[in-house]
Amino acid sequence: MKSGKCIVARLSFILIIIALVIGATLPSRSDTFHNAPGSVLGQGNPYTGQRNAEIGHKLYEQRCASCHGQDAQGMGNVPALASGATQTARPGEIFWFITHGDAANGMPSWASLPEQQRWQIVTYLKFLRNPSGLLLTAATGMDTPGNGKLDAPAPTPPFTDFRFEKPGTFRKITVQDLPAPFATKPVGNGPRIVPRPGNVWPQAPEGFKVELYTTGLDNPRLIRTAPNGDFFVAESRLGRIMIFRGITSDGQPEITSIFASGLDRPFGIAFYPKGPHPRWVYVGDTNAVLRFPYRNGDLRARGPAQHLADLPSGRGHWTRDVRFSPNGKKMFVAVGSGSNVDDPDTHPAEKDRADILEFNPDGSQMRIYAYGIRNPVGLAINPQTGQLWCSVNERDMLGDNLVPDYITHVQPGGFYGWPWWYMGGRQDPRLEGKHPELKDKVITPDVLLQPHNASLEMTFYEGRQFPREYDGDIFASEHGSWNRSTRAGYEVIRVPLHHTGHASGEYEDFLTGFVLPDGNVWGRPVGVTVAHDGSLLVTDDASNSIWRITYAGK
Ligand code: HEC
């Protein structure tokens, strides 16, 4: 018995050493999906289209759902396939990985499935682009127009698409402009991600300069500037928070550090209390609010996470931004819906979702601050009015120009429509006749954006570098559409407030050029923050970079 234990201990020691040696010699991050050979990158999927996706769906349910979840949302340590790496990987890479598997990590090889079936599963996985759109997909017979309609006629203003986005262009969408539901057919048109061609660069208005601050990140998402000027960045997929410090003379970070790891899809980051000397860094994991002890200058959390509050989670929209009220007495947490348009009356999983929740800073006394906000991704406090604002992803599957995403100040107790209604007191046709008493309660948001834009983080410009007319304006990242026949979004926008603290409904294209003329996408803005020197930093989870925009003058 004794010697048996000893051998086991020795064996595991040797195994650990071997693992460490192998780990140390592997590149820290590979350029292909699960180290697929480069030869598979250009491999096209011979079995595309709706029919193959439906067959793939059945195969998926038989072979894969047990581990990856019914909606491919992932479970425990089994990764999601409806989002994350699989959605940015190329078809050939996914096919290769399914074929080989990764036995050591629990993913079987599916080489025994006929080749055609493996490709059909790949087709299905690529249909899953949006966690909510998916199961509706099979039911509605969506088109999959490859890279979208590139030769479609120019859209009728105020609607637009990537072909007409240009820095300096102002736009304004009102409820009168909205088409009827299903005026056009819903489409599945997620981005095809390609490397940035060497001669392509993001475009900003005249007088601004765009530089690459850093690249080689793993899916950088939210970015926030600490009181000491450090940049905190959520690498949500890896479960960690990074710090980037300083700007060298050639525009690079001076120091890069891992602040915290082992988190569950962290997104929101907030420093508390307000002011120059915070004592905590709050983090919004997908299922909880945590906080780490912190002093200015720390490059690593100085202690373990404190768990403050559980958050509703599960399938669907997973980001959880966190902000504090100006007096520091309340904490706001944005929790998106679990689905596209499931009725909470009949879907208990939607309880306390599609809401902005309010807590005490210690995580106690949760209540609903505002509701019916389908997926509020970015939160910000307006420095001039002290009001909470948010940036929201509205519904899919009603056609190209419904429902507009939006940016708005949030009224306490306010109802923003989801899922029964939307702006202008219009009923969602999928929930006809439900909750007539709420019709007149639906608040029309301040700024309507292009439908399906995927509006993510937002921030108010409090820097001193840009021209005076930018003071107090909003910048927001538009990650880009999947449910639109010609892509929209894939840009950073500015919402001018004209020094009033209030929006007039208009917005401006600010940073564009992330989609190539052939419809392929190389960049997708996610996070946006203002640096202490007044420059604007934008994370991009397609090219895995952070861009820095400075004002150079005319
Ligand atoms: C027995 C459980 C199990 C089954 C069944 C299973 N997988 Fe997996 N799969 C895993 C695990 C565990 C991983 C993570 C492996 C790793 O970390 O390398 C994974 C990883 C993956 C990945 C990579 C995802 C990423 O983000 O890195 C893909 C793609 C994938 N599986 C597809 C499939 C498909 C398609 C099927 C069905 C044909 C399937 N899996 C069936 C357990 C399973």
Residues whose N, C-alpha, C, O or C-beta is under 5 A from the ligand:
A	BS01	HEC	R63 C64 C67 N77 V78 P79 A80 A85 T86 I98 D102 N105 G106 M107 P108 W110 I121
